[in-house]
Amino acid sequence: MSPTRLRYTMLGFIVGVVVVYLEALPLGVRFAAPFYGAGIGLLLDSMIVRIKQKRGKDE
């Protein structure tokens, strides 16, 4: 796993852990939030990599 991919995954996981402490969300969603956050972090990283590749290809 590349450093940036790991960085975005960990940031998403940490944000998900913060969401666990929100009382407004249902219990199942709260406890799954760190894993959702990690997945969203991976998705963001892959989108950023694709955008960078397209920019490099156009030049």
CHARMM-style PDB file with segment names, atoms N, HN, CA, C and O in Angstrom:
ATOM      1  N   MET     1       0.851  -1.175   0.000  1.00  0.00      PROA
ATOM      2  CA  MET     1       0.000   0.000   0.000  1.00  0.00      PROA
ATOM      3  C   MET     1       0.896   1.237   0.000  1.00  0.00      PROA
ATOM      4  O   MET     1       1.830   1.338   0.796  1.00  0.00      PROA
ATOM      5  N   SER     2       0.607   2.157  -0.884  1.00  0.00      PROA
ATOM      6  HN  SER     2      -0.152   2.075  -1.531  1.00  0.00      PROA
ATOM      7  CA  SER     2       1.429   3.364  -0.970  1.00  0.00      PROA
ATOM      8  C   SER     2       1.166   4.277   0.234  1.00  0.00      PROA
ATOM      9  O   SER     2       0.127   4.174   0.886  1.00  0.00      PROA
ATOM     10  N   PRO     3       2.115   5.165   0.517  1.00  0.00      PROA
ATOM     11  CA  PRO     3       1.947   6.048   1.693  1.00  0.00      PROA
ATOM     12  C   PRO     3       0.700   6.933   1.615  1.00  0.00      PROA
ATOM     13  O   PRO     3       0.023   7.141   2.622  1.00  0.00      PROA
ATOM     14  N   THR     4       0.394   7.457   0.412  1.00  0.00      PROA
ATOM     15  HN  THR     4       0.944   7.288  -0.405  1.00  0.00      PROA
ATOM     16  CA  THR     4      -0.795   8.326   0.332  1.00  0.00      PROA
ATOM     17  C   THR     4      -2.066   7.524   0.520  1.00  0.00      PROA
ATOM     18  O   THR     4      -3.005   7.993   1.164  1.00  0.00      PROA
ATOM     19  N   ARG     5      -2.109   6.314  -0.035  1.00  0.00      PROA
ATOM     20  HN  ARG     5      -1.347   5.933  -0.558  1.00  0.00      PROA
ATOM     21  CA  ARG     5      -3.302   5.484   0.118  1.00  0.00      PROA
ATOM     22  C   ARG     5      -3.527   5.156   1.589  1.00  0.00      PROA
ATOM     23  O   ARG     5      -4.656   5.196   2.079  1.00  0.00      PROA
ATOM     24  N   LEU     6      -2.457   4.835   2.279  1.00  0.00      PROA
ATOM     25  HN  LEU     6      -1.540   4.803   1.881  1.00  0.00      PROA
ATOM     26  CA  LEU     6      -2.561   4.537   3.705  1.00  0.00      PROA
ATOM     27  C   LEU     6      -2.970   5.778   4.484  1.00  0.00      PROA
ATOM     28  O   LEU     6      -3.741   5.692   5.440  1.00  0.00      PROA
ATOM     29  N   ARG     7      -2.458   6.920   4.079  1.00  0.00      PROA
ATOM     30  HN  ARG     7      -1.832   6.990   3.302  1.00  0.00      PROA
ATOM     31  CA  ARG     7      -2.786   8.179   4.770  1.00  0.00      PROA
ATOM     32  C   ARG     7      -4.282   8.468   4.667  1.00  0.00      PROA
ATOM     33  O   ARG     7      -4.921   8.764   5.676  1.00  0.00      PROA
ATOM     34  N   TYR     8      -4.849   8.386   3.458  1.00  0.00      PROA
ATOM     35  HN  TYR     8      -4.329   8.146   2.638  1.00  0.00      PROA
ATOM     36  CA  TYR     8      -6.275   8.666   3.299  1.00  0.00      PROA
ATOM     37  C   TYR     8      -7.136   7.623   4.002  1.00  0.00      PROA
ATOM     38  O   TYR     8      -8.197   7.947   4.536  1.00  0.00      PROA
ATOM     39  N   THR     9      -6.684   6.380   4.004  1.00  0.00      PROA
ATOM     40  HN  THR     9      -5.822   6.117   3.571  1.00  0.00      PROA
ATOM     41  CA  THR     9      -7.428   5.330   4.699  1.00  0.00      PROA
ATOM     42  C   THR     9      -7.459   5.605   6.194  1.00  0.00      PROA
ATOM     43  O   THR     9      -8.510   5.486   6.823  1.00  0.00      PROA
ATOM     44  N   MET    10      -6.330   5.967   6.764  1.00  0.00      PROA
ATOM     45  HN  MET    10      -5.476   6.064   6.253  1.00  0.00      PROA
ATOM     46  CA  MET    10      -6.274   6.242   8.196  1.00  0.00      PROA
ATOM     47  C   MET    10      -7.065   7.493   8.558  1.00  0.00      PROA
ATOM     48  O   MET    10      -7.722   7.527   9.599  1.00  0.00      PROA
ATOM     49  N   LEU    11      -7.011   8.523   7.714  1.00  0.00      PROA
ATOM     50  HN  LEU    11      -6.477   8.496   6.869  1.00  0.00      PROA
ATOM     51  CA  LEU    11      -7.808   9.724   7.987  1.00  0.00      PROA
ATOM     52  C   LEU    11      -9.303   9.387   7.985  1.00  0.00      PROA
ATOM     53  O   LEU    11     -10.048   9.837   8.855  1.00  0.00      PROA
ATOM     54  N   GLY    12      -9.730   8.597   7.007  1.00  0.00      PROA
ATOM     55  HN  GLY    12      -9.124   8.231   6.300  1.00  0.00      PROA
ATOM     56  CA  GLY    12     -11.134   8.186   6.961  1.00  0.00      PROA
ATOM     57  C   GLY    12     -11.525   7.367   8.175  1.00  0.00      PROA
ATOM     58  O   GLY    12     -12.618   7.530   8.717  1.00  0.00      PROA
ATOM     59  N   PHE    13     -10.626   6.480   8.603  1.00  0.00      PROA
ATOM     60  HN  PHE    13      -9.738   6.347   8.163  1.00  0.00      PROA
ATOM     61  CA  PHE    13     -10.897   5.660   9.787  1.00  0.00      PROA
ATOM     62  C   PHE    13     -11.025   6.528  11.031  1.00  0.00      PROA
ATOM     63  O   PHE    13     -11.924   6.318  11.845  1.00  0.00      PROA
ATOM     64  N   ILE    14     -10.139   7.495  11.181  1.00  0.00      PROA
ATOM     65  HN  ILE    14      -9.409   7.666  10.519  1.00  0.00      PROA
ATOM     66  CA  ILE    14     -10.177   8.383  12.349  1.00  0.00      PROA
ATOM     67  C   ILE    14     -11.460   9.209  12.360  1.00  0.00      PROA
ATOM     68  O   ILE    14     -12.077   9.385  13.411  1.00  0.00      PROA
ATOM     69  N   VAL    15     -11.862   9.715  11.198  1.00  0.00      PROA
ATOM     70  HN  VAL    15     -11.361   9.572  10.345  1.00  0.00      PROA
ATOM     71  CA  VAL    15     -13.127  10.458  11.123  1.00  0.00      PROA
ATOM     72  C   VAL    15     -14.291   9.538  11.499  1.00  0.00      PROA
ATOM     73  O   VAL    15     -15.231   9.957  12.174  1.00  0.00      PROA
ATOM     74  N   GLY    16     -14.216   8.285  11.056  1.00  0.00      PROA
ATOM     75  HN  GLY    16     -13.452   7.945  10.508  1.00  0.00      PROA
ATOM     76  CA  GLY    16     -15.256   7.318  11.423  1.00  0.00      PROA
ATOM     77  C   GLY    16     -15.311   7.054  12.913  1.00  0.00      PROA
ATOM     78  O   GLY    16     -16.392   6.886  13.478  1.00  0.00      PROA
ATOM     79  N   VAL    17     -14.148   7.017  13.558  1.00  0.00      PROA
ATOM     80  HN  VAL    17     -13.269   7.154  13.099  1.00  0.00      PROA
ATOM     81  CA  VAL    17     -14.108   6.814  15.013  1.00  0.00      PROA
ATOM     82  C   VAL    17     -14.754   7.999  15.719  1.00  0.00      PROA
ATOM     83  O   VAL    17     -15.437   7.820  16.727  1.00  0.00      PROA
ATOM     84  N   VAL    18     -14.547   9.197  15.205  1.00  0.00      PROA
ATOM     85  HN  VAL    18     -13.992   9.342  14.385  1.00  0.00      PROA
ATOM     86  CA  VAL    18     -15.183  10.379  15.800  1.00  0.00      PROA
ATOM     87  C   VAL    18     -16.700  10.282  15.646  1.00  0.00      PROA
ATOM     88  O   VAL    18     -17.444  10.677  16.544  1.00  0.00      PROA
ATOM     89  N   VAL    19     -17.157   9.756  14.507  1.00  0.00      PROA
ATOM     90  HN  VAL    19     -16.553   9.435  13.777  1.00  0.00      PROA
ATOM     91  CA  VAL    19     -18.596   9.628  14.272  1.00  0.00      PROA
ATOM     92  C   VAL    19     -19.224   8.641  15.262  1.00  0.00      PROA
ATOM     93  O   VAL    19     -20.403   8.773  15.592  1.00  0.00      PROA
ATOM     94  N   VAL    20     -18.464   7.666  15.733  1.00  0.00      PROA
ATOM     95  HN  VAL    20     -17.506   7.559  15.465  1.00  0.00      PROA
ATOM     96  CA  VAL    20     -18.991   6.690  16.695  1.00  0.00      PROA
ATOM     97  C   VAL    20     -19.540   7.394  17.932  1.00  0.00      PROA
ATOM     98  O   VAL    20     -20.493   6.910  18.542  1.00  0.00      PROA
ATOM     99  N   TYR    21     -18.964   8.506  18.306  1.00  0.00      PROA
ATOM    100  HN  TYR    21     -18.189   8.899  17.811  1.00  0.00      PROA
ATOM    101  CA  TYR    21     -19.381   9.197  19.520  1.00  0.00      PROA
ATOM    102  C   TYR    21     -20.576  10.125  19.314  1.00  0.00      PROA
ATOM    103  O   TYR    21     -21.037  10.750  20.270  1.00  0.00      PROA
ATOM    104  N   LEU    22     -21.086  10.228  18.084  1.00  0.00      PROA
ATOM    105  HN  LEU    22     -20.711   9.721  17.308  1.00  0.00      PROA
ATOM    106  CA  LEU    22     -22.285  11.037  17.849  1.00  0.00      PROA
ATOM    107  C   LEU    22     -23.510  10.267  18.319  1.00  0.00      PROA
ATOM    108  O   LEU    22     -23.673   9.092  17.990  1.00  0.00      PROA
ATOM    109  N   GLU    23     -24.338  10.899  19.056  1.00  0.00      PROA
ATOM    110  HN  GLU    23     -24.206  11.853  19.323  1.00  0.00      PROA
ATOM    111  CA  GLU    23     -25.525  10.245  19.605  1.00  0.00      PROA
ATOM    112  C   GLU    23     -26.700  10.279  18.634  1.00  0.00      PROA
ATOM    113  O   GLU    23     -27.667   9.545  18.839  1.00  0.00      PROA
ATOM    114  N   ALA    24     -26.658  11.098  17.589  1.00  0.00      PROA
ATOM    115  HN  ALA    24     -25.873  11.695  17.423  1.00  0.00      PROA
ATOM    116  CA  ALA    24     -27.805  11.277  16.698  1.00  0.00      PROA
ATOM    117  C   ALA    24     -27.982  10.114  15.728  1.00  0.00      PROA
ATOM    118  O   ALA    24     -29.085   9.902  15.223  1.00  0.00      PROA
ATOM    119  N   LEU    25     -26.924   9.360  15.458  1.00  0.00      PROA
ATOM    120  HN  LEU    25     -26.029   9.533  15.868  1.00  0.00      PROA
ATOM    121  CA  LEU    25     -26.998   8.277  14.480  1.00  0.00      PROA
ATOM    122  C   LEU    25     -27.426   6.969  15.130  1.00  0.00      PROA
ATOM    123  O   LEU    25     -27.186   6.761  16.320  1.00  0.00      PROA
ATOM    124  N   PRO    26     -28.060   6.083  14.360  1.00  0.00      PROA
ATOM    125  CA  PRO    26     -28.418   4.759  14.901  1.00  0.00      PROA
ATOM    126  C   PRO    26     -27.172   3.967  15.289  1.00  0.00      PROA
ATOM    127  O   PRO    26     -26.085   4.219  14.769  1.00  0.00      PROA
ATOM    128  N   LEU    27     -27.325   3.031  16.183  1.00  0.00      PROA
ATOM    129  HN  LEU    27     -28.208   2.826  16.606  1.00  0.00      PROA
ATOM    130  CA  LEU    27     -26.205   2.288  16.745  1.00  0.00      PROA
ATOM    131  C   LEU    27     -25.416   1.514  15.689  1.00  0.00      PROA
ATOM    132  O   LEU    27     -24.185   1.544  15.713  1.00  0.00      PROA
ATOM    133  N   GLY    28     -26.080   0.831  14.772  1.00  0.00      PROA
ATOM    134  HN  GLY    28     -27.080   0.807  14.752  1.00  0.00      PROA
ATOM    135  CA  GLY    28     -25.391   0.044  13.749  1.00  0.00      PROA
ATOM    136  C   GLY    28     -24.547   0.900  12.824  1.00  0.00      PROA
ATOM    137  O   GLY    28     -23.437   0.519  12.453  1.00  0.00      PROA
ATOM    138  N   VAL    29     -25.075   2.058  12.454  1.00  0.00      PROA
ATOM    139  HN  VAL    29     -25.977   2.367  12.756  1.00  0.00      PROA
ATOM    140  CA  VAL    29     -24.339   2.969  11.574  1.00  0.00      PROA
ATOM    141  C   VAL    29     -23.127   3.538  12.301  1.00  0.00      PROA
ATOM    142  O   VAL    29     -22.059   3.681  11.707  1.00  0.00      PROA
ATOM    143  N   ARG    30     -23.283   3.860  13.568  1.00  0.00      PROA
ATOM    144  HN  ARG    30     -24.151   3.744  14.051  1.00  0.00      PROA
ATOM    145  CA  ARG    30     -22.176   4.436  14.327  1.00  0.00      PROA
ATOM    146  C   ARG    30     -21.012   3.468  14.432  1.00  0.00      PROA
ATOM    147  O   ARG    30     -19.864   3.870  14.244  1.00  0.00      PROA
ATOM    148  N   PHE    31     -21.277   2.203  14.727  1.00  0.00      PROA
ATOM    149  HN  PHE    31     -22.210   1.876  14.879  1.00  0.00      PROA
ATOM    150  CA  PHE    31     -20.182   1.262  14.925  1.00  0.00      PROA
ATOM    151  C   PHE    31     -19.560   0.806  13.610  1.00  0.00      PROA
ATOM    152  O   PHE    31     -18.448   0.278  13.614  1.00  0.00      PROA
ATOM    153  N   ALA    32     -20.245   0.995  12.492  1.00  0.00      PROA
ATOM    154  HN  ALA    32     -21.148   1.424  12.489  1.00  0.00      PROA
ATOM    155  CA  ALA    32     -19.676   0.667  11.185  1.00  0.00      PROA
ATOM    156  C   ALA    32     -18.967   1.866  10.568  1.00  0.00      PROA
ATOM    157  O   ALA    32     -18.278   1.716   9.559  1.00  0.00      PROA
ATOM    158  N   ALA    33     -19.120   3.042  11.148  1.00  0.00      PROA
ATOM    159  HN  ALA    33     -19.679   3.164  11.968  1.00  0.00      PROA
ATOM    160  CA  ALA    33     -18.575   4.275  10.568  1.00  0.00      PROA
ATOM    161  C   ALA    33     -17.065   4.236  10.335  1.00  0.00      PROA
ATOM    162  O   ALA    33     -16.634   4.738   9.297  1.00  0.00      PROA
ATOM    163  N   PRO    34     -16.229   3.682  11.210  1.00  0.00      PROA
ATOM    164  CA  PRO    34     -14.792   3.652  10.907  1.00  0.00      PROA
ATOM    165  C   PRO    34     -14.476   2.883   9.627  1.00  0.00      PROA
ATOM    166  O   PRO    34     -13.571   3.262   8.882  1.00  0.00      PROA
ATOM    167  N   PHE    35     -15.208   1.819   9.373  1.00  0.00      PROA
ATOM    168  HN  PHE    35     -15.943   1.512   9.978  1.00  0.00      PROA
ATOM    169  CA  PHE    35     -14.958   1.035   8.163  1.00  0.00      PROA
ATOM    170  C   PHE    35     -15.481   1.757   6.926  1.00  0.00      PROA
ATOM    171  O   PHE    35     -14.864   1.700   5.862  1.00  0.00      PROA
ATOM    172  N   TYR    36     -16.621   2.436   7.066  1.00  0.00      PROA
ATOM    173  HN  TYR    36     -17.122   2.482   7.930  1.00  0.00      PROA
ATOM    174  CA  TYR    36     -17.119   3.263   5.971  1.00  0.00      PROA
ATOM    175  C   TYR    36     -16.120   4.384   5.676  1.00  0.00      PROA
ATOM    176  O   TYR    36     -15.833   4.676   4.515  1.00  0.00      PROA
ATOM    177  N   GLY    37     -15.598   4.999   6.719  1.00  0.00      PROA
ATOM    178  HN  GLY    37     -15.831   4.761   7.662  1.00  0.00      PROA
ATOM    179  CA  GLY    37     -14.634   6.079   6.545  1.00  0.00      PROA
ATOM    180  C   GLY    37     -13.364   5.608   5.847  1.00  0.00      PROA
ATOM    181  O   GLY    37     -12.823   6.312   4.994  1.00  0.00      PROA
ATOM    182  N   ALA    38     -12.888   4.422   6.206  1.00  0.00      PROA
ATOM    183  HN  ALA    38     -13.327   3.850   6.899  1.00  0.00      PROA
ATOM    184  CA  ALA    38     -11.696   3.882   5.552  1.00  0.00      PROA
ATOM    185  C   ALA    38     -11.969   3.631   4.075  1.00  0.00      PROA
ATOM    186  O   ALA    38     -11.115   3.904   3.231  1.00  0.00      PROA
ATOM    187  N   GLY    39     -13.138   3.119   3.760  1.00  0.00      PROA
ATOM    188  HN  GLY    39     -13.831   2.897   4.446  1.00  0.00      PROA
ATOM    189  CA  GLY    39     -13.501   2.897   2.361  1.00  0.00      PROA
ATOM    190  C   GLY    39     -13.616   4.185   1.579  1.00  0.00      PROA
ATOM    191  O   GLY    39     -13.184   4.259   0.429  1.00  0.00      PROA
ATOM    192  N   ILE    40     -14.196   5.200   2.192  1.00  0.00      PROA
ATOM    193  HN  ILE    40     -14.547   5.140   3.126  1.00  0.00      PROA
ATOM    194  CA  ILE    40     -14.306   6.507   1.537  1.00  0.00      PROA
ATOM    195  C   ILE    40     -12.926   7.095   1.315  1.00  0.00      PROA
ATOM    196  O   ILE    40     -12.680   7.721   0.284  1.00  0.00      PROA
ATOM    197  N   GLY    41     -12.017   6.902   2.273  1.00  0.00      PROA
ATOM    198  HN  GLY    41     -12.217   6.394   3.111  1.00  0.00      PROA
ATOM    199  CA  GLY    41     -10.643   7.379   2.101  1.00  0.00      PROA
ATOM    200  C   GLY    41      -9.954   6.711   0.923  1.00  0.00      PROA
ATOM    201  O   GLY    41      -9.236   7.370   0.172  1.00  0.00      PROA
ATOM    202  N   LEU    42     -10.163   5.412   0.752  1.00  0.00      PROA
ATOM    203  HN  LEU    42     -10.747   4.876   1.362  1.00  0.00      PROA
ATOM    204  CA  LEU    42      -9.594   4.704  -0.404  1.00  0.00      PROA
ATOM    205  C   LEU    42     -10.193   5.211  -1.711  1.00  0.00      PROA
ATOM    206  O   LEU    42      -9.479   5.370  -2.701  1.00  0.00      PROA
ATOM    207  N   LEU    43     -11.500   5.464  -1.719  1.00  0.00      PROA
ATOM    208  HN  LEU    43     -12.080   5.334  -0.914  1.00  0.00      PROA
ATOM    209  CA  LEU    43     -12.132   5.991  -2.919  1.00  0.00      PROA
ATOM    210  C   LEU    43     -11.586   7.368  -3.283  1.00  0.00      PROA
ATOM    211  O   LEU    43     -11.313   7.642  -4.452  1.00  0.00      PROA
ATOM    212  N   LEU    44     -11.427   8.228  -2.286  1.00  0.00      PROA
ATOM    213  HN  LEU    44     -11.649   8.005  -1.336  1.00  0.00      PROA
ATOM    214  CA  LEU    44     -10.869   9.560  -2.539  1.00  0.00      PROA
ATOM    215  C   LEU    44      -9.454   9.472  -3.090  1.00  0.00      PROA
ATOM    216  O   LEU    44      -9.098  10.205  -4.012  1.00  0.00      PROA
ATOM    217  N   ASP    45      -8.651   8.583  -2.531  1.00  0.00      PROA
ATOM    218  HN  ASP    45      -8.940   7.988  -1.781  1.00  0.00      PROA
ATOM    219  CA  ASP    45      -7.285   8.438  -3.005  1.00  0.00      PROA
ATOM    220  C   ASP    45      -7.254   7.976  -4.457  1.00  0.00      PROA
ATOM    221  O   ASP    45      -6.471   8.491  -5.254  1.00  0.00      PROA
ATOM    222  N   SER    46      -8.096   7.013  -4.806  1.00  0.00      PROA
ATOM    223  HN  SER    46      -8.733   6.595  -4.158  1.00  0.00      PROA
ATOM    224  CA  SER    46      -8.098   6.529  -6.184  1.00  0.00      PROA
ATOM    225  C   SER    46      -8.573   7.610  -7.155  1.00  0.00      PROA
ATOM    226  O   SER    46      -8.074   7.689  -8.277  1.00  0.00      PROA
ATOM    227  N   MET    47      -9.531   8.446  -6.738  1.00  0.00      PROA
ATOM    228  HN  MET    47      -9.936   8.383  -5.826  1.00  0.00      PROA
ATOM    229  CA  MET    47      -9.972   9.547  -7.599  1.00  0.00      PROA
ATOM    230  C   MET    47      -8.854  10.567  -7.792  1.00  0.00      PROA
ATOM    231  O   MET    47      -8.653  11.068  -8.898  1.00  0.00      PROA
ATOM    232  N   ILE    48      -8.133  10.871  -6.727  1.00  0.00      PROA
ATOM    233  HN  ILE    48      -8.296  10.464  -5.829  1.00  0.00      PROA
ATOM    234  CA  ILE    48      -7.033  11.825  -6.825  1.00  0.00      PROA
ATOM    235  C   ILE    48      -5.940  11.290  -7.741  1.00  0.00      PROA
ATOM    236  O   ILE    48      -5.383  12.043  -8.540  1.00  0.00      PROA
ATOM    237  N   VAL    49      -5.625  10.002  -7.637  1.00  0.00      PROA
ATOM    238  HN  VAL    49      -6.077   9.390  -6.987  1.00  0.00      PROA
ATOM    239  CA  VAL    49      -4.606   9.396  -8.493  1.00  0.00      PROA
ATOM    240  C   VAL    49      -5.033   9.449  -9.954  1.00  0.00      PROA
ATOM    241  O   VAL    49      -4.216   9.752 -10.823  1.00  0.00      PROA
ATOM    242  N   ARG    50      -6.299   9.160 -10.238  1.00  0.00      PROA
ATOM    243  HN  ARG    50      -6.964   8.914  -9.532  1.00  0.00      PROA
ATOM    244  CA  ARG    50      -6.798   9.216 -11.617  1.00  0.00      PROA
ATOM    245  C   ARG    50      -6.717  10.627 -12.185  1.00  0.00      PROA
ATOM    246  O   ARG    50      -6.333  10.812 -13.339  1.00  0.00      PROA
ATOM    247  N   ILE    51      -7.079  11.621 -11.378  1.00  0.00      PROA
ATOM    248  HN  ILE    51      -7.392  11.470 -10.440  1.00  0.00      PROA
ATOM    249  CA  ILE    51      -7.011  13.012 -11.838  1.00  0.00      PROA
ATOM    250  C   ILE    51      -5.568  13.395 -12.144  1.00  0.00      PROA
ATOM    251  O   ILE    51      -5.301  14.042 -13.157  1.00  0.00      PROA
ATOM    252  N   LYS    52      -4.636  13.001 -11.280  1.00  0.00      PROA
ATOM    253  HN  LYS    52      -4.852  12.476 -10.458  1.00  0.00      PROA
ATOM    254  CA  LYS    52      -3.234  13.303 -11.524  1.00  0.00      PROA
ATOM    255  C   LYS    52      -2.710  12.614 -12.771  1.00  0.00      PROA
ATOM    256  O   LYS    52      -1.916  13.196 -13.511  1.00  0.00      PROA
ATOM    257  N   GLN    53      -3.143  11.375 -13.018  1.00  0.00      PROA
ATOM    258  HN  GLN    53      -3.788  10.902 -12.417  1.00  0.00      PROA
ATOM    259  CA  GLN    53      -2.721  10.658 -14.217  1.00  0.00      PROA
ATOM    260  C   GLN    53      -3.266  11.308 -15.476  1.00  0.00      PROA
ATOM    261  O   GLN    53      -2.562  11.397 -16.482  1.00  0.00      PROA
ATOM    262  N   LYS    54      -4.509  11.763 -15.432  1.00  0.00      PROA
ATOM    263  HN  LYS    54      -5.081  11.690 -14.615  1.00  0.00      PROA
ATOM    264  CA  LYS    54      -5.082  12.442 -16.604  1.00  0.00      PROA
ATOM    265  C   LYS    54      -4.366  13.751 -16.895  1.00  0.00      PROA
ATOM    266  O   LYS    54      -4.140  14.084 -18.059  1.00  0.00      PROA
ATOM    267  N   ARG    55      -4.008  14.494 -15.866  1.00  0.00      PROA
ATOM    268  HN  ARG    55      -4.192  14.224 -14.921  1.00  0.00      PROA
ATOM    269  CA  ARG    55      -3.287  15.742 -16.067  1.00  0.00      PROA
ATOM    270  C   ARG    55      -1.924  15.484 -16.692  1.00  0.00      PROA
ATOM    271  O   ARG    55      -1.502  16.212 -17.591  1.00  0.00      PROA
ATOM    272  N   GLY    56      -1.237  14.454 -16.221  1.00  0.00      PROA
ATOM    273  HN  GLY    56      -1.579  13.863 -15.491  1.00  0.00      PROA
ATOM    274  CA  GLY    56       0.072  14.114 -16.770  1.00  0.00      PROA
ATOM    275  C   GLY    56      -0.031  13.616 -18.197  1.00  0.00      PROA
ATOM    276  O   GLY    56       0.883  13.843 -18.990  1.00  0.00      PROA
ATOM    277  N   LYS    57      -1.110  12.947 -18.545  1.00  0.00      PROA
ATOM    278  HN  LYS    57      -1.853  12.763 -17.900  1.00  0.00      PROA
ATOM    279  CA  LYS    57      -1.317  12.399 -19.880  1.00  0.00      PROA
ATOM    280  C   LYS    57      -1.617  13.522 -20.879  1.00  0.00      PROA
ATOM    281  O   LYS    57      -1.190  13.445 -22.031  1.00  0.00      PROA
ATOM    282  N   ASP    58      -2.337  14.557 -20.461  1.00  0.00      PROA
ATOM    283  HN  ASP    58      -2.684  14.620 -19.525  1.00  0.00      PROA
ATOM    284  CA  ASP    58      -2.716  15.650 -21.341  1.00  0.00      PROA
ATOM    285  C   ASP    58      -1.540  16.540 -21.700  1.00  0.00      PROA
ATOM    286  O   ASP    58      -1.545  17.174 -22.755  1.00  0.00      PROA
ATOM    287  N   GLU    59      -0.548  16.595 -20.850  1.00  0.00      PROA
ATOM    288  HN  GLU    59      -0.544  16.080 -19.993  1.00  0.00      PROA
ATOM    289  CA  GLU    59       0.571  17.521 -21.090  1.00  0.00      PROA
ATOM    290  C   GLU    59       1.560  16.989 -22.061  1.00  0.00      PROA
ATOM    291  OT1 GLU    59       2.551  17.654 -22.360  1.00  0.00      PROA
TER     292      GLU     59
END
